[in-house]
């Protein structure tokens, strides 16, 4: 890499989300991988690192937040583990959109990993 080149960093959230909060209260800039729209809702995907301050250590996971105009709310959490079952929050359990949301979230994760 040339000395003047800048390595690709994490994606930046859109301007209107840069100073917002995730559903867990953290800044929407931390762990942001990208977002996508489906219908009237905006879904944002975040990579949450392992929590080394807990015992036992809590593994890292991915968080999907949904914002349909009333602020970010948790939609789903899942890990990279092949046998992991996504944990859908509240009324998202069994929603017909779930497979498509998960597919788009995993595409954003793959895109971020290839940068």
Secondary structure, DSSP 8 states (H G I E B T S, - for coil): --TT----------GGGTT-B-TTSSBTTTTEEEEEEETTEEEEEEEE--BTTSSS-B--EEEEEEESSS-EEEEEEE-S-TT---EE-GGGTT-TTHHHHHHHHHHHHHHHHT-
